[in-house]
Amino acid sequence: MARIVAIDYGLKRTGLAVTDPLQLIATPLATVDTAALMDYLKGYAGKEAVECFVVGYPKNLDNTPAEAARYVDPFLLQLRKQFPSVNVALEDERFTSKIAFRAMIDGGVKKKDRRNKAMIDRVSAVIILQSYLERKQ
């Protein structure tokens, strides 16, 4: 089975998470400068079989696209163009950063380490991926 890659897209940096080959467990993969994201994804997909990209999509509480969606939409077009044979799924990303921060506190991550925004981005990507996997079942 191929892996599923989750993308928590940001203007400066992007958090990535990935499943195991059996698509059971979501784990953090990396935090990448957004400018280098497409090159990173191409390199990763060249080494590992990727079945699907799950992109966190920003929504308002009324389920309409949030203001930040205008930055994600062009990325989605580029992603689909670069990887035409790979499915692209959208997953609601509301509150993922807050949930990630709370999970880090509950997991005993030190206050100094919780200030690391790259870590929050990776954990947010894991939450997006886990949510997708649970909904998919």
Secondary structure as the mmCIF struct_conf table of DSSP 4:
data_model
#
loop_
_struct_conf.conf_type_id
_struct_conf.id
_struct_conf.beg_label_comp_id
_struct_conf.beg_label_asym_id
_struct_conf.beg_label_seq_id
_struct_conf.end_label_comp_id
_struct_conf.end_label_asym_id
_struct_conf.end_label_seq_id
STRN STRN1 ARG A 3 ASP A 8
BEND BEND1 LEU A 11 LYS A 12
STRN STRN2 ARG A 13 THR A 19
TURN_TY1_P TURN_TY1_P1 PRO A 21 LEU A 22
BEND BEND2 GLN A 23 GLN A 23
STRN STRN3 ALA A 26 ASP A 33
HELX_RH_3T_P HELX_RH_3T_P1 THR A 34 ALA A 36
HELX_RH_AL_P HELX_RH_AL_P1 LEU A 37 LYS A 47
BEND BEND3 GLU A 48 GLU A 48
STRN STRN4 VAL A 50 TYR A 57
STRN STRN5 LYS A 59 LYS A 59
TURN_TY1_P TURN_TY1_P2 LEU A 61 ASP A 62
BEND BEND4 ASN A 63 THR A 64
STRN STRN6 PRO A 65 PRO A 65
HELX_LH_PP_P HELX_LH_PP_P1 ALA A 66 ALA A 66
TURN_TY1_P TURN_TY1_P3 GLU A 67 ALA A 68
HELX_RH_AL_P HELX_RH_AL_P2 ALA A 69 GLN A 82
TURN_TY1_P TURN_TY1_P4 PRO A 84 SER A 85
BEND BEND5 VAL A 86 VAL A 86
STRN STRN7 ASN A 87 ASP A 92
TURN_TY1_P TURN_TY1_P5 ARG A 94 PHE A 95
HELX_RH_AL_P HELX_RH_AL_P3 THR A 96 ASP A 106
TURN_TY1_P TURN_TY1_P6 GLY A 107 GLY A 108
HELX_RH_AL_P HELX_RH_AL_P4 LYS A 111 ARG A 114
TURN_TY1_P TURN_TY1_P7 ARG A 115 ARG A 115
HELX_RH_AL_P HELX_RH_AL_P5 LYS A 117 LYS A 136
#
